[in-house]
């Protein structure tokens, strides 16, 4: 498959127009390779995932988080912000990022998260449309403590909560990754419970004051859920390409039991 065909497939799945203004999405590192036969998927372009792409013989590394989000002035092998990019460039491997556009896209990060957590009739969360809001299914626990344990089990992670253990869970908003600043949008939309990957202490305190339950479930854990469905979607559009989920990536923040 030509690189241009892969770019069209990604544009179909997660149109760049859905990305936030601050974002940096699309083809970030080009390649002279005329055919794209192997694509490795990961959340981040790190030295580990870049080296895995090299070792596996990938033509392109597809990540959720972009490179060069801030003003990069140099690409160095010993700079953590550019070490992965350095390896890809040295080996002629392309890099594509789908970030907030994949958060907002139908079937993207937040739709996958809502489906995994049993959130029914999920719709885009105003005003940015990145997150989702819907109703807790009858098959899931109705109290915050039990529902948080359910979230932990479904995402295979440890969670933290802000709110009473016996607080009611009914209308749930969610944003995968670093969605702490969006708790007010969740409250304004009528949610009683908000799930995100990361939230700051003062944001949790404000949510508690408003009476909004919060479940913090990990940045990595709330976003990795999109990668396997993304592979299936890409395979349906590009059946002559081999896709693989990274074997070398895990959350860099481990929570002890």
C-alpha positions in Angstrom: 0.0 0.0 0.0 1.2 3.5 -0.8 1.8 5.9 2.0 -0.8 8.2 0.5 -3.4 5.4 0.8 -2.6 4.9 4.5 -3.0 8.7 5.1 -6.4 8.6 3.4 -7.4 5.6 5.6 -6.4 7.5 8.8 -8.2 10.6 7.6 -11.3 8.6 7.2 -11.0 7.2 10.7 -9.9 10.3 12.5 -10.2 13.5 10.3 -7.6 16.1 11.2 -10.3 18.7 11.3 -11.5 17.2 14.6 -8.2 18.0 16.3 -7.9 20.8 18.8 -6.1 24.0 17.7 -3.0 23.3 19.9 -2.6 19.8 18.6 0.0 18.4 16.1 -1.5 15.5 14.2 -1.0 13.7 10.9 2.3 12.6 9.2 5.0 14.1 11.5 8.0 12.2 10.0 8.0 11.2 6.4 9.8 8.4 4.6 11.3 7.6 1.2 9.8 4.1 1.3 7.3 3.8 -1.5 5.3 0.9 0.1 3.9 0.7 3.6 3.7 -3.0 4.6 4.1 -3.0 8.4 2.7 -0.5 10.9 3.4 -0.6 14.6 0.8 1.0 17.0 1.6 2.6 20.3 0.5 5.4 22.5 3.9 7.2 22.4 7.0 7.5 20.2 9.7 6.6 22.7 13.1 5.0 22.2 11.5 1.7 23.2 8.7 1.8 20.6 11.0 3.3 17.9 13.5 0.5 18.5 10.7 -2.0 18.3 9.6 -0.6 15.0 13.1 -0.9 13.7 13.5 -4.5 15.0 10.2 -5.6 13.5 10.9 -4.0 10.2 8.0 -1.5 10.4 7.6 1.2 7.8 5.6 3.4 10.0 4.9 4.0 13.7 1.4 5.1 14.5 0.9 6.7 17.9 -1.8 8.5 19.8 0.4 11.1 21.4 2.2 13.4 18.9 5.8 14.5 18.7 6.9 18.1 18.4 3.8 19.4 20.3 5.9 22.3 21.6 8.6 24.3 19.9 11.4 21.7 19.2 14.6 23.4 18.0 16.8 20.4 17.7 16.6 16.6 17.4 19.1 14.8 19.6 19.6 11.1 20.5 20.0 12.0 24.2 17.0 14.3 24.5 13.9 12.3 25.8 11.7 14.6 23.7 13.4 13.7 20.4 15.3 10.4 21.0 12.5 8.3 19.5 12.2 10.6 16.5 16.0 10.4 16.0 15.8 6.6 15.7 13.0 6.7 13.3 14.7 9.3 11.1 18.0 7.3 11.1 16.1 4.2 9.9 13.8 5.8 7.4 10.6 5.0 9.4 7.6 7.3 9.2 5.6 8.5 12.1 1.9 9.4 12.2 0.0 10.8 15.2 -3.8 10.8 15.8 -4.4 12.6 19.0 -7.4 14.8 19.9 -8.9 13.9 16.5 -8.9 10.3 17.6 -10.3 11.3 21.0 -13.3 13.0 19.3 -13.8 10.6 16.3 -16.6 8.1 16.2 -15.2 4.8 17.4 -12.2 6.6 18.8 -10.7 6.7 22.3 -13.7 7.9 24.2 -16.3 5.8 22.4 -14.1 2.7 23.1 -13.8 3.8 26.7 -17.5 4.3 27.1 -18.2 0.9 25.5 -15.7 -0.9 27.8 -17.3 0.7 30.9 -20.9 -0.1 30.0 -22.0 3.5 29.3 -25.1 3.5 27.2 -26.3 6.1 24.7 -23.0 7.9 24.9 -23.0 11.2 23.0 -20.2 13.9 22.6 -19.5 15.9 25.7 -19.9 19.7 25.1 -18.3 22.0 24.4 -15.2 20.4 22.8 -16.9 17.1 21.8 -13.8 15.2 22.8 -15.4 13.3 25.7 -18.6 11.3 26.0 -21.6 11.4 28.4 -24.2 8.6 28.8 -26.0 6.4 31.2 -24.7 3.7 33.4 -26.0 0.3 32.3 -28.2 -1.7 34.6 -25.6 -4.5 34.6 -23.0 -2.3 36.3 -22.8 -1.2 40.0 -24.8 1.7 41.1 -22.6 3.0 43.9 -19.3 4.9 43.4 -17.2 2.5 45.3 -18.5 -0.6 43.5 -18.5 1.2 40.1 -14.9 2.3 40.6 -13.9 -1.3 41.3 -15.7 -2.3 38.1 -13.7 0.4 36.2 -10.5 -0.9 37.7 -11.3 -4.5 36.6 -12.3 -3.5 33.1 -9.2 -1.4 32.5 -6.8 -3.7 34.4 -5.6 -0.8 36.6 -5.8 0.8 40.0 -8.1 3.7 40.4 -8.6 6.6 42.8 -11.9 8.2 43.6 -13.2 11.5 44.9 -16.7 11.1 46.5 -18.5 9.0 49.0 -18.3 5.2 48.5 -22.1 4.9 48.5 -22.7 7.9 46.2 -25.1 7.3 43.3 -23.7 6.6 39.8 -26.2 7.2 37.1 -25.1 9.8 34.4 -21.5 9.3 33.6 -19.1 11.6 31.6 -15.6 10.5 30.6 -12.5 11.7 28.8 -9.5 9.4 28.4 -6.1 10.7 29.2 -5.5 14.0 30.9 -9.0 15.3 31.2 -8.9 16.8 34.6 -9.7 20.3 33.4 -12.9 19.1 31.8 -14.7 18.2 35.1 -16.8 21.4 34.9 -18.0 20.5 31.4 -19.0 17.1 32.8 -20.9 18.8 35.7 -22.6 21.3 33.3 -23.8 18.5 31.1 -25.6 16.8 34.0 -23.1 14.1 34.9 -23.0 12.8 38.5 -19.8 10.9 37.9 -16.7 11.8 35.9 -14.0 9.3 34.7 -10.7 10.5 33.4 -7.1 9.4 33.3 -5.6 12.2 35.3 -7.0 15.0 37.5 -5.1 17.5 39.7 -5.8 17.8 43.4 -7.4 21.2 43.2 -9.7 20.1 40.4 -10.8 17.1 42.4 -11.6 19.4 45.3 -13.7 21.6 43.1 -15.5 18.6 41.7 -16.2 17.4 45.2 -17.6 20.8 46.2 -20.0 20.6 43.2 -21.1 17.1 44.2 -19.5 15.5 41.2 -18.0 12.0 41.8 -14.6 11.5 40.2 -12.8 8.3 39.2 -9.1 8.7 38.1 -8.1 5.6 36.2 -4.7 6.4 34.7 -3.7 8.3 31.5 -2.2 5.2 29.8 -5.0 2.9 30.9 -7.8 5.1 29.7 -6.3 5.6 26.2 -4.6 2.3 25.3 -8.1 0.8 25.0 -8.4 2.4 21.5 -5.4 0.7 19.9 -6.8 -2.8 19.3 -10.0 -1.5 17.8 -8.0 0.9 15.7 -6.0 -2.0 14.3 -9.3 -3.7 13.3 -10.6 -0.6 11.7 -7.4 -0.1 9.7 -7.4 -3.8 8.6 -10.9 -3.4 7.2 -9.7 -0.4 5.1 -6.2 -1.6 4.2 -6.1 -5.4 4.0 -2.6 -5.6 2.5 -0.8 -4.1 5.5 0.4 -5.9 8.6 -0.5 -4.1 11.9 0.9 -4.9 15.3 0.3 -3.5 18.8 3.5 -2.6 20.6 5.0 -5.2 22.9 7.4 -2.8 24.6 5.0 -0.2 26.0 3.3 0.0 29.4 2.4 2.8 31.8 5.4 4.5 33.2 3.5 5.1 36.4 2.8 1.9 38.3 0.4 1.9 41.3 1.1 -0.4 44.1 -1.7 -2.6 45.5 
